[in-house]
Amino acid sequence: MHIPDGFLDTKTAATAALLSTAAIGVALRSVKRALPPAKVPLMGLTAAFVFAAQMLNFPVAAGTSGHLMGAVLAAVLLGPGAAVLVMTCVLVVQCLLFADGGLSALGANVLNMAVIGSLTGYAVFAVVRRFVKGDRGRLVATAFAAWCSTVVASIACAGELAWSGTVSWSAAFPAMANVHMIIGLAEGLITTLVIAAIAHARPGLLDSELTPEPWSTRVMYGAIVLLGVLIFISPFASQWPDGLEKVAASLGFEQKAVEAPAMPTTFSNYKFPGLGSAAAATALAGAVGTIVVFFLSLVLARLILPKSEIH
């Protein structure tokens, strides 16, 4: 669902950027006020996991692939404000370091996936939790919220494309919504499985407060899982176009995409330059991105919270 340069006109891109900036400002204030200090390391690990998971495209239907968005996963673990910041860090790194999503469309991508995905998903999660209690209720709420966040974010993307005059609303809305209803099923399944695994192995991570652990333990667990994903799984991700790419091709506006100028630090197509092995190039580029996202989220959290509050 990463919008490339060329799909949005100036007014749409600027409006989305302003809305995203305002939402990030609110999220910063919310995190400073409400995030438990012991969850600061979890922000970094969540951002790193979402980045790594987004590299893994899974096939859905009719030659289309999807990938985890991760907004609800972050919101359930950290709360909506921190989820907005985590997703923003992921999207910024993807844009600037990997040319995934256009620079002019960065505000729209943040609005769709970080802001709308996180806030809509968390709102649905909170409502369902009121009616379905206990551990089972958490999983039901997670699954439905993750599905809703994917579909609503895709509808927002369709609206931006239509407002830009790229494609008509009558064509964009059903095309984007239909394919992401299917992708949303996988989003819900993956997110629920991750939350279920956390609830079984480390239920304390789902509490509002956490008992501090040594830094080495926190980072070690996350590093082992993330490196395993990057080394053994990411090279075999589906090469089929994702939902937006498939819709652009089927509705005939894919040629509007403008390739961003390559920067010296850009790992285009998630490949580390200079390596003969495609699998190794993908794994190494993913490892670099994961580390950058982890530390960016961590530094952001430490800048927000007073040092005296961070264990």
GIPESUL-V348123 format. One record per pair of residues at least 6 apart in sequence whose C-alpha atoms are under 7 Angstrom apart, sorted by sequence separation. I is the first residue (numbers start at 1). J is the second residue. D is the distance in Angstrom with one decimal. If there is no record, write none. Layout:
BEGIN
i = <I	I>
j = <J	J>
d = <D	D>
END
This chain:
BEGIN
i = <59	60	94	95	161	162	204	248	267	275	58	59	95	162	57	58	75	95	129	273	57	58	74	129	272	57	159	162	271	272	56	158	271	71	129	270	272	54	128	272	54	158	271	53	54	158	270	71	125	270	125	155	158	267	91	50	125	124	155	88	154	155	122	154	121	121	88	151	154	87	121	46	121	120	151	84	150	151	84	117	117	151	84	150	83	117	116	147	80	146	147	47	51	80	47	113	147	112	146	147	71	80	146	43	47	71	75	112	144	235	112	143	146	71	72	143	71	75	235	143	235	72	143	234	31	72	142	30	31	231	139	230	27	27	230	27	139	230	27	24	24	180	179	176	176	175	72	72	20	166	17	20	13	16	17	20	13	16	23	13	13	16	20	4	5	8	2	3	4	5	2	3	5	212	5	4	3	3	2	66	73	68	60	77	77	12	12	8	12	8	7	9	8	102	7	99	99	97	98	97	98	99	97	98	39	98	38	98	36	38	65	38	52	65	64	65	66	45	49	63	64	65	66	52	56	64	65	55	58	59	64	57	58	56	57	59	64	93	90	89	89	89	86	52	52	51	1	48	1	48	48	47	48	47	7	45	6	7	44	47	6	44	5	6	4	5	44	4	5	43	44	43	41	40	40	32	37	38	32	37	38	37>
j = <65	66	100	101	167	168	210	254	273	281	65	66	102	169	65	66	83	103	137	281	66	67	83	138	281	67	169	172	281	282	67	169	282	83	141	282	284	67	141	285	68	172	285	68	69	173	285	87	141	286	142	173	176	285	110	70	145	145	176	110	176	177	145	177	145	146	114	177	180	114	148	74	149	149	180	114	180	181	115	149	150	184	118	184	118	153	153	184	118	184	185	86	90	119	87	153	187	153	187	188	113	122	188	86	90	114	118	156	188	279	157	188	191	117	118	189	118	122	282	191	283	121	192	283	81	122	192	81	82	283	192	283	81	82	286	84	196	287	85	84	85	243	243	244	247	247	145	146	107	253	107	110	104	107	108	111	105	108	115	107	108	111	115	101	102	105	100	101	102	103	101	102	104	311	105	105	105	109	109	183	191	187	183	205	206	160	163	160	164	161	161	164	164	260	166	260	266	265	266	266	267	268	267	268	210	269	210	270	209	211	238	212	226	240	240	241	242	222	226	240	241	242	243	230	234	242	243	234	237	238	243	237	238	237	238	240	246	293	293	293	296	297	297	286	290	290	243	290	244	291	293	293	294	294	256	294	256	257	294	297	257	295	257	258	257	258	297	258	259	297	298	298	298	298	301	304	309	310	305	310	311	311>
d = <4.2	6.7	5.2	5.3	6.1	5.1	6.3	4.7	6.9	5.7	5.3	6.4	6.4	5.0	5.9	5.4	4.8	6.4	6.0	6.9	5.3	6.1	4.9	6.3	4.5	4.6	6.6	6.9	4.8	6.3	6.0	6.9	4.7	6.4	6.0	5.6	6.2	5.4	5.3	4.8	5.3	5.2	5.5	6.2	6.5	5.5	5.7	6.6	4.8	6.7	5.9	6.2	6.3	6.7	6.7	5.6	5.2	5.2	6.5	5.9	5.8	6.0	6.8	6.2	4.7	6.0	5.7	5.9	6.6	4.9	6.3	6.4	4.7	5.8	5.5	4.9	6.5	5.8	5.5	4.7	6.6	6.5	6.1	5.4	6.1	5.6	6.0	4.3	5.9	6.8	5.9	5.3	5.9	5.8	6.8	6.1	6.2	4.9	6.0	5.2	6.9	6.2	4.8	6.6	6.3	6.4	6.1	6.3	6.5	4.8	6.6	4.2	6.9	5.6	5.7	6.3	4.7	6.0	6.1	6.8	6.8	5.4	5.5	6.7	5.8	6.3	5.9	5.8	5.8	5.2	5.8	5.2	4.3	6.7	6.3	6.6	6.9	6.7	6.9	6.9	6.8	6.7	6.2	7.0	6.6	6.2	6.8	5.5	5.9	6.9	3.9	6.3	6.5	5.3	6.2	5.1	5.8	4.9	6.8	6.6	6.2	6.4	7.0	4.6	4.3	7.0	6.8	5.2	4.1	6.6	4.8	6.3	5.9	6.7	5.9	6.4	6.1	6.4	6.1	5.7	5.8	5.5	6.7	7.0	5.7	6.4	6.8	7.0	6.1	6.2	6.7	5.0	5.3	6.8	6.3	6.9	6.6	6.2	5.2	4.7	4.8	6.0	6.2	5.2	6.8	6.7	5.6	6.0	5.9	6.9	6.7	5.6	6.8	5.4	5.5	5.7	5.1	6.2	6.5	5.9	5.4	4.5	6.3	6.7	5.5	5.6	6.5	6.4	6.4	6.0	6.3	5.1	5.4	5.0	5.0	7.0	6.4	6.6	6.0	6.4	6.8	6.3	6.3	6.7	6.3	6.2	6.5	4.9	5.3	7.0	5.7	6.2	5.0	6.0	5.9	6.1	5.4	5.9	4.4	6.7	4.6	6.4	5.7	5.1	5.9	5.1	5.0	6.9	6.9	6.2	4.9	6.5	6.4	6.6	6.0	5.6	5.9	6.7	5.5	5.0	6.4	6.9>
END
